[in-house]
Amino acid sequence: MKILSNHPTEILILLFLIVTFLQSGIDKIIDWKGNVEFIKHHFKNSPFRNSVPLLLGIILILEVVAGILMIIGAFQIYTSGEKEIALLGIALSGITLIFLLIGQRLAKDYAGAMSLAVYFIICLLGVFLLNN
């Protein structure tokens, strides 16, 4: 339990974001067609309506890469105390959330955009802790 006694907040934030981003990415992979249809409907009145599969693919890649980086980063914190890879993963998570926020705002889904703020605050806290 050394990992939780030395870096409990950082590890818990990483675990939270790993679950969040990898689950989202895996869901997109397993149900690509359903996700594309849902997002097409969601963005039917936005400038992104004709680019949904491409943009969803970009988000999928960002989510999976961020999740993998955070898994490697958590392991690295455990084994050596180094935090760079974890920081990179959380920073990529934050960038992904900003992309999602842009989409939600353009789709005029203000409640959805607001819900992203919680995840973004968690990312900012992770960046702050891992950057010290």
ChimeraX attribute file (.defattr): number of C-alpha atoms within 10 A of each C-alpha:
attribute: neighborCount
match mode: 1-to-1
recipient: residues
	/A:1	7
	/A:2	8
	/A:3	15
	/A:4	12
	/A:5	9
	/A:6	13
	/A:7	16
	/A:8	13
	/A:9	15
	/A:10	23
	/A:11	24
	/A:12	14
	/A:13	19
	/A:14	25
	/A:15	15
	/A:16	14
	/A:17	24
	/A:18	24
	/A:19	13
	/A:20	15
	/A:21	22
	/A:22	18
	/A:23	15
	/A:24	16
	/A:25	22
	/A:26	14
	/A:27	14
	/A:28	18
	/A:29	13
	/A:30	10
	/A:31	10
	/A:32	17
	/A:33	12
	/A:34	12
	/A:35	17
	/A:36	18
	/A:37	13
	/A:38	13
	/A:39	16
	/A:40	19
	/A:41	12
	/A:42	18
	/A:43	21
	/A:44	14
	/A:45	12
	/A:46	15
	/A:47	11
	/A:48	18
	/A:49	15
	/A:50	12
	/A:51	11
	/A:52	20
	/A:53	18
	/A:54	12
	/A:55	16
	/A:56	19
	/A:57	16
	/A:58	13
	/A:59	19
	/A:60	22
	/A:61	14
	/A:62	20
	/A:63	26
	/A:64	20
	/A:65	18
	/A:66	28
	/A:67	28
	/A:68	18
	/A:69	23
	/A:70	30
	/A:71	21
	/A:72	16
	/A:73	24
	/A:74	27
	/A:75	18
	/A:76	16
	/A:77	21
	/A:78	18
	/A:79	10
	/A:80	8
	/A:81	14
	/A:82	15
	/A:83	21
	/A:84	16
	/A:85	21
	/A:86	29
	/A:87	25
	/A:88	17
	/A:89	29
	/A:90	29
	/A:91	18
	/A:92	20
	/A:93	28
	/A:94	21
	/A:95	16
	/A:96	21
	/A:97	21
	/A:98	16
	/A:99	14
	/A:100	18
	/A:101	21
	/A:102	13
	/A:103	20
	/A:104	20
	/A:105	15
	/A:106	16
	/A:107	19
	/A:108	15
	/A:109	14
	/A:110	13
	/A:111	10
	/A:112	15
	/A:113	20
	/A:114	13
	/A:115	11
	/A:116	16
	/A:117	14
	/A:118	11
	/A:119	17
	/A:120	19
	/A:121	12
	/A:122	17
	/A:123	25
	/A:124	16
	/A:125	16
	/A:126	23
	/A:127	20
	/A:128	12
	/A:129	15
	/A:130	21
	/A:131	11
	/A:132	6
